[in-house]
Amino acid sequence: MGAKVAVIYWSRGGSTEQMAKAVAAGLKESGVDADLFKVSEVDSSVADKYNGFALGCPAMGKEVLEEKVFEPFFASIEKKLKGKDVALFGAYGWGDGKWMREWTERAEADGAKVLKPGLIVKTSTDFMSRIKQAFGKEQKIDQKPCLDYGRKLAERFAKGQKLHNSK
């Protein structure tokens, strides 16, 4: 297929990491060359090495990208994404997905061709889930939507289509 995709993520509680691994697995199962990175393992030069990106970051605070590591990384590459295919994903436990809508709009304003809608997995916010998280026990997320998302990206590459949906 010739597609080379970087799956880059930031995760605190483990849910977005699980999503990233499943998205990468879905891409690879479908024959796409996909490399998986924690955001701390790459710098802005990564934008010059790949023709597609799957970027993962959970909603933080008032539904924003994680501010100390992921936001600065995204800011460093966003102008380099012009004309490139970009898919966005992340987990959240509250709100309505505002961070994903704003992230999508921002990437599109930079000229990225964004697969819409972004993949969002809602995590549990119940008392027991919070207790488990406090003791370092990550929640298990449903892998199927993430694998399917990776396969969907791969399918688009296989057909020679762009990752964004036509309007």
C-alpha positions as CSV (number, residue, x, y, z in Angstrom):
1,M,0.0,0.0,0.0
2,G,2.9,2.4,0.6
3,A,1.2,4.1,3.6
4,K,3.3,4.8,6.6
5,V,1.4,6.0,9.7
6,A,2.7,7.1,13.0
7,V,0.4,6.4,16.0
8,I,1.4,8.9,18.7
9,Y,-0.3,9.2,22.0
10,W,-0.2,10.5,25.6
11,S,-2.0,8.6,28.3
12,R,-2.2,9.1,32.1
13,G,-4.6,6.4,33.2
14,G,-3.9,3.9,30.5
15,S,-7.1,4.1,28.4
16,T,-5.7,6.2,25.6
17,E,-2.6,3.9,25.5
18,Q,-4.9,0.9,25.1
19,M,-6.7,2.7,22.3
20,A,-3.4,3.6,20.6
21,K,-2.2,0.0,20.7
22,A,-5.5,-1.2,19.2
23,V,-5.6,1.4,16.5
24,A,-2.0,0.4,15.5
25,A,-3.0,-3.3,15.5
26,G,-6.0,-2.6,13.3
27,L,-3.7,-0.7,10.8
28,K,-1.1,-3.5,10.9
29,E,-3.7,-6.3,10.5
30,S,-4.8,-4.5,7.3
31,G,-1.3,-4.2,5.9
32,V,-0.4,-0.6,6.7
33,D,3.1,0.1,8.1
34,A,2.2,1.7,11.4
35,D,4.7,2.8,14.1
36,L,3.5,3.3,17.7
37,F,5.0,6.0,19.9
38,K,4.5,7.6,23.2
39,V,4.6,11.3,22.6
40,S,7.7,11.6,24.8
41,E,9.5,9.4,22.3
42,V,9.2,11.8,19.3
43,D,9.8,15.4,18.4
44,S,8.5,17.6,15.6
45,S,10.8,15.9,13.0
46,V,8.3,13.0,13.1
47,A,6.0,15.0,10.9
48,D,8.4,14.8,8.0
49,K,8.7,11.0,8.1
50,Y,5.1,9.8,7.8
51,N,2.3,10.3,5.3
52,G,-0.4,9.7,7.9
53,F,-1.0,10.2,11.6
54,A,-3.2,8.8,14.3
55,L,-2.9,11.1,17.3
56,G,-4.3,10.2,20.7
57,C,-4.8,12.4,23.8
58,P,-7.5,12.1,26.5
59,A,-9.6,15.1,27.6
60,M,-8.1,16.9,30.5
61,G,-9.4,19.5,32.9
62,K,-12.1,21.5,31.2
63,E,-11.9,19.2,28.1
64,V,-8.6,20.3,26.7
65,L,-5.5,18.4,25.4
66,E,-3.0,17.5,28.1
67,E,-1.1,20.8,28.6
68,K,2.4,19.9,29.6
69,V,3.5,17.2,27.1
70,F,0.9,16.6,24.4
71,E,-0.2,20.2,23.7
72,P,3.3,21.5,23.1
73,F,4.1,18.5,20.9
74,F,0.9,19.1,18.8
75,A,1.7,22.8,18.6
76,S,5.2,21.9,17.2
77,I,3.8,19.7,14.4
78,E,0.5,21.2,13.5
79,K,1.7,23.5,10.7
80,K,3.6,20.5,9.3
81,L,0.4,18.5,9.0
82,K,-0.9,20.7,6.1
83,G,-2.1,18.3,3.4
84,K,-1.5,15.2,5.5
85,D,-4.0,12.7,6.6
86,V,-4.7,12.8,10.4
87,A,-7.0,10.8,12.6
88,L,-7.6,11.8,16.2
89,F,-8.6,9.7,19.2
90,G,-8.8,9.7,23.0
91,A,-10.6,8.8,26.1
92,Y,-12.7,10.9,28.5
93,G,-14.8,10.4,31.5
94,W,-17.0,13.5,31.6
95,G,-18.3,16.2,29.3
96,D,-19.6,15.9,25.8
97,G,-16.5,15.6,23.6
98,K,-15.8,19.3,23.3
99,W,-12.0,18.7,23.3
100,M,-12.3,16.4,20.3
101,R,-14.5,18.9,18.3
102,E,-12.1,21.7,19.0
103,W,-9.0,19.6,18.3
104,T,-10.5,18.5,14.9
105,E,-11.4,22.2,14.0
106,R,-7.8,23.2,14.9
107,A,-6.2,20.5,12.8
108,E,-8.5,21.3,9.9
109,A,-7.6,25.0,10.2
110,D,-4.0,24.0,9.9
111,G,-4.7,22.3,6.6
112,A,-4.7,18.7,7.9
113,K,-7.2,16.2,6.3
114,V,-8.9,14.9,9.3
115,L,-10.9,11.7,9.6
116,K,-14.2,12.7,11.1
117,P,-15.5,12.1,13.6
118,G,-12.6,11.5,15.9
119,L,-12.7,8.2,17.9
120,I,-13.8,8.8,21.5
121,V,-14.1,6.1,24.2
122,K,-15.9,7.2,27.3
123,T,-14.4,5.8,30.5
124,S,-16.2,5.0,33.7
125,T,-16.3,7.7,36.3
126,D,-18.1,5.7,39.0
127,F,-16.7,5.4,42.5
128,M,-15.1,2.0,42.1
129,S,-13.3,3.0,38.9
130,R,-11.9,6.0,40.6
131,I,-10.6,3.9,43.5
132,K,-9.0,1.4,41.1
133,Q,-7.3,4.3,39.2
134,A,-6.0,5.7,42.4
135,F,-4.3,2.4,43.1
136,G,-2.8,2.1,39.6
137,K,-5.4,-0.3,38.2
138,E,-6.2,0.8,34.7
139,Q,-9.7,0.4,33.2
140,K,-10.1,-2.1,30.4
141,I,-11.6,-0.5,27.4
142,D,-13.5,-2.1,24.5
143,Q,-10.9,-2.8,21.9
144,K,-13.3,-3.5,19.0
145,P,-14.0,0.2,18.1
146,C,-10.3,1.0,18.2
147,L,-9.4,-2.0,16.0
148,D,-12.2,-1.1,13.7
149,Y,-10.9,2.5,13.6
150,G,-7.4,1.3,12.6
151,R,-9.0,-0.9,9.9
152,K,-11.0,2.0,8.6
153,L,-7.9,4.1,8.2
154,A,-6.1,1.2,6.5
155,E,-9.1,0.7,4.2
156,R,-8.9,4.4,3.1
157,F,-5.2,4.0,2.3
158,A,-5.9,0.8,0.4
159,K,-8.4,2.5,-1.8
160,G,-6.1,5.5,-2.3
161,Q,-8.5,7.7,-0.6
162,K,-7.8,10.5,1.8
163,L,-8.6,10.0,5.4
164,H,-11.1,12.8,5.6
165,N,-14.7,12.4,4.8
166,S,-16.1,14.3,1.8
167,K,-18.5,17.1,2.6
